Amino acid sequence: MASNDNPGSESNINGGDAAASSSTSKVGETPTQIQPFRMPTIEEVRAQEVWNNCAVRSVASGVMGGGLGLFMGLFLGALDNPIMQDEMSGRQQFIYTAKQMGRRSWSSCKAFAIMGLVFSAAECVAEKARAKHDTTNTVVAGCVTGGAMSAKGGPKAACFGCAGFAAFSVLIEKFLDRHT
């Protein structure tokens, strides 16, 4: 091991120990200590068991999806302009816009709630069945969700919905980089 000739270097301050000098970033700082492993409490274990239940996870995702859809519907409903805008008074335009926001937000709320519930349920069931946490579960969940959401359009629409939603799910998964 070669010694460093610089008298103020970290290797001389820490006694020439390379591991000690790499664990600190500034001269004179004490190295960070490794914290001992802490066992989870009973409450933490029970909370984790509840959250690992597919029904609980799916309902929570459905509620959060519904909330997202509600806000998106409110925003997009406010952007709709009435067709007869020139003939309507300010009060009539306000009432029309409020009704449109309500209709749009309720519609988006239902769609996003169903989408969140189906996707989360399918991903959870695939994860439990395969006993793996990887991108394949996302592909399966995306396919099931896309197929279910577009099933009213017939088998061709369900196939395109399955492929499209699965591809979108994988893109989002890669963008968020959850399974590395």
N, C-alpha and C positions, 0 to 999 in steps of 0.2 A: 504494500500500500504506500503510495507516494504521499509525502507530507506537503502541505501548502506552505510556501515561504512567507505569505502575507500574515503578519502578526494579528491583525484584526479580523481575520476570517472566522466564519462560524465553526469550521472544523477544528480550529485551535481553541475556541471558546468552549465548545462542547467536548473537548478531549479527543478530537479527531474522529469521533463516531459519526459515520455517514448517515445512519438511520436517525440519529438525534437531530442532525442539521436539516434533514429533509422534512421532518415533522413540524418545524417552526418556520415561520415566514420572516420574522424579524429577529435581529440580534438581541439577546437577553430575554426573550419570551420563553416561558416554560412550555414544554410540549403538552398537547391536549391529552387528557387521560381518557382511556376507554372505559365507558360506563358499563357496569355489570348488567347482565341480562335480567330483566324484570318479568316475572310471571304475570300474566293477565289476571285481573280480579274476577270474581264470580260474575259480577255485573257485566264486565266486558265480554266474557265468554257467552253469557246468555244473550246479550245484544247481537253478537256475531252469529249465534245460532238462529236468532229470529231473522236477521237480514239474509242468511243463506237459504231461507225458505223461498221457493220460486214464486209462490202466490203473493207473499209480502213484497218481494222485489218487483213483481209485475204490476201490482196495484199502485205502488209508489211511483213507478215509471209512468203509468197511465195518468195519475194525478198531475205529475210534473209536466207531462206532455200536454195535458188539457190546459194547464196554466199558461204554457208557452203559446198554445194555439189561441187562447183567449186574448192575450196581449197582441199577438200578430194580427188577429182578426180586427181588434180595435184600431190598430194602426192602419191596416190596409183598407178597412171600411171608411175611415176618415178621408182617404184619398179619392174615393169614388165621387165623381161629380154628377149631379142630376142631369138628365137629358134636357129637360125643360128649364134649364137654369135661368135663362133670360126672362121667362114668364113668372118665376117664383119670387115671392118676397123673401126678405132675410129670415124671417121666422119660419117660413115654409121650407127653406133650404136647410135651416138648422134641424128642424124636425125630421126631414128626409134623411139627412146625414146621420142623425142619432139612431134612427131605425135601421139604416143600412149598416152602421157599426155594430148594432146588436145582432142583426142577422148574420153578418160575416163572422163576428167573434164566436157566436154559438156554433156555427158550422165548422170553423177552424178548431174550436175547442174539442168537438166530438172527433174530428178526423185525427188530430194529434194525440188525443187520449187513446184511441183505438190503436194507432200506430205504435205508440210507446208501450202499451200493454202487450200487444202481440209480439213485438220485437224482443222485449225483455223476457217474456215467457219462453219464446222459442230459443233464445240464447241460453237461458238458464237450464232448460230441459236438455239441450244439446250438450252443454257443459257437464251436467250431472251424468248423462248417459255415456259420454266419452271419457269422463274423468280427466279431462284436459282443459286448460285455459289458453286457447290460441285463436288464430284468425279464422280457422275453419268454422268455429261456432258462430262467428260473425257472418260468414257467408251463408250458413244455413239459416240463421235468423233473418237475414236480409231477404233471402229467397222466399221464406215462408211469409214474411210480412208483405213483400211486394206482390206475391201471388194472391194473398188473402185480400189485400186492399183493391186489387184490380180484377177480382174474380167475377164481378157482375158483368164485365165486358166480354166474357167467354174465355175459352181455353187459350186462344192466341194472346189475348190481353194479359191473362194470368202468367203466361210464359215470359212475355216481355217485361211484365212487372217484376217477376221473380229475378230475371237476369239484371234488370236495371237497378233494382233496390239492392241486390247482392253486390253489384259493382260499386254502387255509391257507398255502401257500408264498408267495403274494403278500403276505398279511397279515404274515407273519414278515419278508419282504423289506422291506416298508414300515416295519415296527417297528424293524428293525435299520438301515434307511436305508443300504444298501450302495451302490446305484446312484444317486447324485445328480449 
